[in-house]
Amino acid sequence: MGRMVYLIRQTAYTVFSFCYFIGMAIEMTVRGFFLITVGGATDENKLKYHQILQRRSRFVISHVPGTTFTYSNSHGETFEKPSVIISNHQAHLDLMGIMMLTPKLIILTKNWVWHNPFYGIIIRYADYFPISDTGEMAEAITEKVKKGYSVMIFPEGTRSEDCRIQRFHRGAFYLAEQLSLDIVPVFISGFGEVLPKKSFHLHPGKMSVEVMPRIHRDDPAWACDYRDMARRLHTIYLNKNEEVRNHR
């Protein structure tokens, strides 16, 4: 009986969350049409759109039924100075946890995300880039960075099925090196347990986003090329993930 009650409750939570998400996607599409298509793709209108995305993301991730959410930024990161933001990747919900960090954010996505029928148009209104368009992307990213935007990349490239840290691709670190940008590591936890990669149901759990110390480009302690940077940060994430798992 208890198992049946649990399944009914979680199914209700999942349906409610999905309907809310679809409603949000429709709202942001309509807002994008009037603000950017009709109003014009000006820097001011683009920033307004990003600010709305940030507020909506913060609200959604803080109100997933049956879950709790905590945000930690003990080092006082303001995201005012452009950087390359990296994060481990566990679930679709990760994007909400990242978009809430700052409105001046450009996320590099996979092609299928950019063309997604539910939220692809939102991704395009926000000027997020499909990671395969490397030629046009480099120039566009440079222009966004000059306007104060940070660039976010999941170095694992794909969601983890068991919440373990997978190998880091080097693209994020190469981009940081080429654009002389700091790196801001972000660690997410619990997202893959609330919405596992191959599950269509929400599960109860605790989600958290932790902003770790900024790695300054001119810090002698981090004087290495992008290959070594990828290896060193991968080790940090492995240790951090092990620490979190041991405390659960």
C-alpha positions as CSV (number, residue, x, y, z in Angstrom):
1,M,0.0,0.0,0.0
2,G,2.8,2.4,0.9
3,R,4.5,1.7,-2.4
4,M,1.3,2.5,-4.3
5,V,0.8,5.8,-2.4
6,Y,4.5,6.7,-3.2
7,L,4.0,5.9,-7.0
8,I,0.8,7.9,-7.2
9,R,2.3,10.9,-5.4
10,Q,5.5,10.9,-7.5
11,T,3.5,10.5,-10.7
12,A,1.3,13.5,-9.7
13,Y,4.5,15.5,-8.9
14,T,5.9,14.6,-12.3
15,V,2.8,15.5,-14.3
16,F,2.5,18.8,-12.4
17,S,6.1,19.6,-13.0
18,F,5.9,18.7,-16.7
19,C,2.8,20.9,-17.1
20,Y,4.5,23.7,-15.3
21,F,7.6,23.4,-17.5
22,I,5.5,23.4,-20.7
23,G,3.7,26.5,-19.4
24,M,7.0,28.2,-18.7
25,A,8.3,27.3,-22.1
26,I,5.2,28.8,-23.8
27,E,5.5,31.9,-21.6
28,M,9.2,32.4,-22.4
29,T,8.6,31.8,-26.1
30,V,5.8,34.5,-26.1
31,R,8.0,36.9,-24.1
32,G,10.9,36.3,-26.5
33,F,8.6,37.0,-29.5
34,F,7.4,40.3,-28.2
35,L,10.6,41.4,-26.5
36,I,13.2,40.4,-29.2
37,T,11.4,39.6,-32.4
38,V,9.0,42.5,-32.2
39,G,11.0,44.8,-29.9
40,G,14.3,44.2,-31.6
41,A,17.3,42.1,-30.8
42,T,19.1,44.9,-28.9
43,D,21.6,44.3,-26.1
44,E,19.1,45.8,-23.7
45,N,16.3,43.5,-24.7
46,K,18.6,40.4,-24.8
47,L,19.7,41.2,-21.2
48,K,16.0,41.6,-20.1
49,Y,15.3,38.2,-21.6
50,H,18.2,36.7,-19.7
51,Q,17.1,38.3,-16.5
52,I,13.6,36.8,-16.8
53,L,15.2,33.3,-17.5
54,Q,17.3,33.7,-14.4
55,R,14.3,34.5,-12.2
56,R,12.2,31.7,-13.7
57,S,15.0,29.2,-13.3
58,R,15.6,30.1,-9.7
59,F,11.9,29.7,-8.9
60,V,11.5,26.4,-10.7
61,I,14.6,24.8,-9.1
62,S,13.5,25.9,-5.7
63,H,10.0,24.5,-6.1
64,V,10.4,21.0,-7.6
65,P,7.7,19.0,-5.7
66,G,9.1,16.7,-3.0
67,T,12.6,18.1,-3.1
68,T,14.7,20.6,-1.3
69,F,17.3,22.9,-2.9
70,T,20.3,24.7,-1.4
71,Y,22.7,27.2,-3.1
72,S,26.2,27.8,-1.7
73,N,28.4,30.7,-2.8
74,S,30.7,31.0,0.2
75,H,33.5,32.8,-1.8
76,G,31.1,35.6,-2.8
77,E,31.4,35.1,-6.6
78,T,29.5,37.8,-8.4
79,F,29.9,36.7,-12.0
80,E,30.5,40.3,-12.9
81,K,33.8,39.5,-14.6
82,P,33.4,37.2,-17.6
83,S,34.6,33.7,-17.2
84,V,34.2,30.1,-18.4
85,I,31.9,28.4,-16.0
86,I,32.1,24.6,-15.8
87,S,29.9,22.1,-14.0
88,N,29.4,18.4,-13.7
89,H,26.3,17.1,-15.5
90,Q,23.6,14.8,-14.0
91,A,20.1,15.6,-15.3
92,H,18.0,17.9,-17.5
93,L,17.4,20.0,-14.4
94,D,21.0,21.0,-14.3
95,L,20.3,23.7,-16.8
96,M,17.9,25.4,-14.4
97,G,20.6,25.2,-11.6
98,I,23.1,26.9,-13.9
99,M,20.8,29.5,-15.5
100,M,19.9,30.9,-12.0
101,L,23.5,31.9,-11.4
102,T,23.7,35.1,-13.5
103,P,21.7,36.7,-16.3
104,K,24.9,37.4,-18.3
105,L,25.4,33.8,-19.3
106,I,25.8,32.0,-22.6
107,I,25.5,28.2,-22.5
108,L,27.0,25.9,-25.1
109,T,24.6,23.1,-25.9
110,K,24.3,20.0,-28.0
111,N,22.5,20.2,-31.3
112,W,19.5,18.3,-30.1
113,V,19.0,20.8,-27.3
114,W,19.2,23.7,-29.7
115,H,16.5,22.1,-31.9
116,N,14.4,20.8,-29.1
117,P,10.6,21.3,-29.9
118,F,9.8,22.3,-26.3
119,Y,12.5,24.8,-25.4
120,G,14.8,25.1,-28.5
121,I,13.3,28.5,-29.4
122,I,14.1,29.8,-25.9
123,I,17.7,28.5,-26.3
124,R,17.9,30.5,-29.6
125,Y,16.4,33.6,-28.1
126,A,18.9,33.5,-25.3
127,D,21.8,33.2,-27.9
128,Y,23.0,29.9,-26.5
129,F,25.1,28.1,-29.1
130,P,25.2,24.6,-30.5
131,I,28.6,23.4,-29.6
132,S,29.2,21.9,-33.1
133,D,29.2,25.3,-34.8
134,T,32.8,26.0,-33.8
135,G,33.6,28.5,-36.6
136,E,30.7,30.9,-36.1
137,M,30.6,30.2,-32.4
138,A,34.1,31.5,-31.6
139,E,33.4,34.9,-33.1
140,A,30.0,35.2,-31.5
141,I,31.3,34.1,-28.1
142,T,34.1,36.7,-28.3
143,E,31.5,39.4,-28.9
144,K,29.4,38.2,-26.0
145,V,32.4,38.2,-23.6
146,K,33.2,41.8,-24.6
147,K,29.6,42.6,-23.4
148,G,30.2,41.1,-20.0
149,Y,28.8,37.6,-20.6
150,S,30.3,34.4,-19.2
151,V,30.3,31.1,-21.2
152,M,29.1,27.9,-19.6
153,I,30.1,24.4,-20.7
154,F,29.6,20.9,-19.2
155,P,33.0,19.4,-19.8
156,E,31.7,15.9,-19.4
157,G,29.6,16.5,-22.5
158,T,26.7,14.3,-21.4
159,R,24.7,13.4,-18.3
160,S,26.0,10.8,-16.0
161,E,23.7,7.8,-15.4
162,D,25.0,7.1,-11.9
163,C,26.1,10.6,-10.9
164,R,29.7,9.7,-11.1
165,I,32.1,12.2,-12.7
166,Q,33.0,11.2,-16.3
167,R,36.1,12.2,-18.2
168,F,36.4,15.9,-19.0
169,H,36.7,17.0,-22.6
170,R,39.2,19.8,-23.2
171,G,37.0,22.3,-25.1
172,A,36.0,24.4,-22.1
173,F,39.6,24.8,-21.0
174,Y,40.9,25.5,-24.5
175,L,38.3,28.2,-24.9
176,A,39.3,29.7,-21.5
177,E,42.9,29.7,-22.6
178,Q,42.2,31.2,-26.1
179,L,40.0,34.0,-24.6
180,S,42.2,34.6,-21.5
181,L,39.3,34.0,-19.2
182,D,39.1,32.9,-15.6
183,I,37.4,29.6,-14.8
184,V,34.6,29.3,-12.3
185,P,33.9,25.7,-11.3
186,V,30.4,24.9,-10.1
187,F,29.5,21.6,-8.4
188,I,25.9,20.2,-8.6
189,S,24.6,17.4,-6.4
190,G,21.4,15.4,-6.2
191,F,20.0,16.4,-9.5
192,G,20.6,13.0,-11.0
193,E,18.8,11.4,-8.1
194,V,15.8,13.6,-8.4
195,L,15.6,13.0,-12.2
196,P,17.8,10.1,-13.3
197,K,19.0,10.1,-16.9
198,K,16.7,7.2,-18.0
199,S,13.8,8.0,-15.8
200,F,10.6,9.9,-16.6
201,H,9.6,10.2,-13.0
202,L,10.7,12.7,-10.3
203,H,12.1,11.3,-7.1
204,P,12.3,12.9,-3.7
205,G,15.7,14.2,-2.8
206,K,18.0,17.1,-2.0
207,M,19.6,19.1,-4.7
208,S,22.4,21.6,-4.3
209,V,24.5,24.0,-6.4
210,E,27.9,25.1,-5.0
211,V,30.0,27.8,-6.6
212,M,33.7,26.9,-6.0
213,P,36.6,29.4,-5.9
214,R,37.3,31.2,-9.2
215,I,40.5,30.2,-10.9
216,H,42.3,33.3,-12.0
217,R,44.1,33.3,-15.3
218,D,47.2,35.0,-13.8
219,D,47.3,32.8,-10.7
220,P,50.9,31.1,-10.6
221,A,49.4,28.1,-8.9
222,W,47.4,27.4,-12.0
223,A,50.1,28.2,-14.6
224,C,49.4,25.3,-17.0
225,D,48.1,24.7,-20.4
226,Y,44.5,23.7,-21.1
227,R,45.3,20.0,-21.1
228,D,46.7,20.0,-17.6
229,M,43.9,22.3,-16.5
230,A,41.4,19.7,-17.7
231,R,43.2,17.0,-15.8
232,R,43.6,19.0,-12.6
233,L,40.0,20.1,-12.5
234,H,38.8,16.6,-13.3
235,T,40.7,15.4,-10.2
236,I,39.1,18.1,-8.1
237,Y,35.6,17.1,-9.2
238,L,36.3,13.4,-8.6
239,N,37.4,14.2,-5.0
240,K,34.5,16.5,-4.5
241,N,32.0,14.0,-5.7
242,E,33.5,11.3,-3.5
243,E,33.3,13.6,-0.5
244,V,29.6,14.4,-1.2
245,R,28.7,10.7,-1.7
246,N,30.4,9.7,1.6
247,H,28.4,12.3,3.5
248,R,25.0,11.2,2.1
